[in-house]
Amino acid sequence: MLSLLPATYASPTQPLRLLRRNPKNSRVSDILLRRSSSSASVESDDHHHHHPEQEQPRRAFRGNHAGERLEERVAGGGAAARKSRLDAWISSRIPGVSRARVQSSIRSGLVSINGRTVDKVSQTVKEGDFVECTVSEVRPLSAEPEDIPLDIVYEDDHVLVLNKPAHMVVHPAPGNPNGTLVNGILNHCRLPAVGGCVRPGIVHRLDKGTSGLLVVAKDEDSHAHLSEQFKLHTIHRVYISLTIGVPSPSSGRINIPIARDSNNRIRMAAVSDSNASRLARQAASRYKVIEILAGGGSALVEWRLETGRTHQIRVHAKHLGIPLLGDEIYGGTKSMALSMLRPRTRPSCHGLLSSMVSKIDRPCLHALYLGFKHPNTGEDVKFSCPPPADFAEVLTQLRTFGSEKIIPSKSSRLSKISD
């Protein structure tokens, strides 16, 4: 069984011990985008065809878009005829306005469907629905102290090492203006102004759904030193994940550039063709299978990062054909998990299997180990933190369906993990 033991700090003189633990309309509809103010100037848009007697659609894009209105009927034919999320559909119709801004408009009661105000960003729209939206004002982001519990692994006058829980955002951003890790840290201690009023002291981040270790600088000099270590890729980071399927070979190095997905701006993508995107950035990861689970339906995989790109492990896992369990954005869907696990488990276990999969609500990824040179003393400091209960419970249940340990090398930092 996976022991849920406290996080540990290894001093430079002490060896590190890692612990486990509506009416339909078939034609393209009128698009009316206008300022709420009648004095706002507009420009004509000739990209849509209308009968001469109809009002030509007009747009007004200026400033920060606050007050602009969208009035449009969801068109028929093609992809538009299928059901879409309200926030995604509106975002695609108003150039220059982010999806987070649209979501803020919806939550503020500034959006209606067929004359009825809605406040659910995931509300679906279908062909024929008439959507009205007023773009909300931009609310300047700033991080204010909030009384949020922190799991502090180590702290001195220069650095703060924390165990970030899953589902918590690191710093305020559109769509997540408060309740972040930074808000909690500001209630605990002072942070340097470097990084701005939104990201004070932050030198690296973990995805919202990822749990585990993160270091924060408590003064400007420490921020500069740590930032340089990240830039030079001398920070040591080890993650563990639960994957759908088992990678082949069982260990290796991935060096595939990563760029923003051109079809989905909240997602990244591996770019195998160097000419595919000028914005692609080099990304390298090393992986190793620690344990094969459920007859090959899943695996406990260790990842060591050489670079730190957005969603790097998740993108590389997808590229290998082994998306992380629970990672809905990168292919680790519940249906995919069940399609891999059901054939490899006894029929009598399928009920338990379905229940386990249904409860997974985030990518099964944990930042297990963090090592860096202390910015003040110059000593090499190392920290480890066992995975949280939700990760441990899924791992334990997968083991009941079958487990095959892969003999680790002596240098493996996961060699101390045991049942």
C-alpha positions, 0 to 999 in steps of 0.5 A: 500500500502507498504510505501517505507520509509527510513531505521531507526536506533533505539537508546538504549533509543528509541523503534524500529519502523519498517516501511513497505515499431557436426558430431555425434559420438556414442562412448566415445570420446578421451579426451586430456588434456595436457599442452600448453608447450611441456616440461610438463610431462604427465601420461597415463589414462586407463579409456577410451577404444580406438582402439590400433592404436589410441592415448591414452588419456593423462592428466596433472594435476599439479600446478594451472592448468593454461595452461591445455587444454581440447579437447573433443567431446561431447559424445552421449547416456544418459545425455551427449546427452542432451543439457548442459551449456558450463561452466557446461560441461567443469567443469565436464570434468576437475577435480580440476578446479572450474566452476568460473575458467572455466567461466573466461576462456570462457570470456577470449576467450580461449574456442571454439566449433567446431573451433569457439571461444565463450565467453558466459558462458551459451552457450549450447553444444550438442552431437557431438560438439567438445569443446576446452578449455585452462584453464586461469591463476589464477588472485589473488583476491584483493579488490580495492576501487571503486566509488560505491554508498552506502546506509548507514543506520548508521556509527560511528568510529567502525561499518558501517551498510548498506542496500545492494541492490539486485544483488550486491555481498558482497566481491570479489570472482571468477567470481565477482572480482569487483563491490562488496560492499567491493569495494564501502566501501573501497572507503568510509572508511578504513577497518581493515586488518582482514578478508584478502585483499578480505573480510576486515571488513566483519563478515557476508554476504547476498546472491547476490540476497538478499537485506537488512541490513548488518554490517561491522566492521571498526577496528579489535577489533570491528571485533572480538566482532561482530564475537563472537556475530555471533558465539554465535548466539546473533545477532538478524536478521529478514528477510521477503520473498514472498513464493510460497504457504503457509507453514503449520503450519503457524508458526514453527521452522525448525531444519534441518542440511544443507550441500553442495548438492552432485549433484550441488556444487553451491547449498545447501541441507537440510539433514534429515539423520544425517549420510548422510553427515559428512559435514552437519552443524546444521541450525535452523530457525523460521518462521511465516506467516504475510499475505496470498496472492492471495488466498493461492498462495503466502505468506509474511513470516517472518524468524528469524535466530538462525544460519547463514548457506549458503542459510539457509532460501532458503534451509529451505523454499524449505524443507517446500515446499514453495520455495521463489518466484524468487528463480530459484536455489531452486525451485521457478521457474516462472513456479512453481509460475504460476502453484500455482497462476493461479488457484487462480486468475480470468482469467481476471488477468492472463495477469497481473499475467504473466507479474508480474512473468516474471519481478521477477529476484531474490529471494524475500528475504529481511533482514529487521531487525538487532540488536546487542551489539555495540562492543565499547559501549556495548549498544544494537543497532537496525536497520530496513530497508524497502524492496526495490521497486521490492519487494514492487511492487510484494507484492502490485500486489499479494495483488490485487489478494487477501489478508488475514492478519494473526493477529500478536503477540504483540512481532512481529517486523512486527506488525508495517507494514501496508498498 
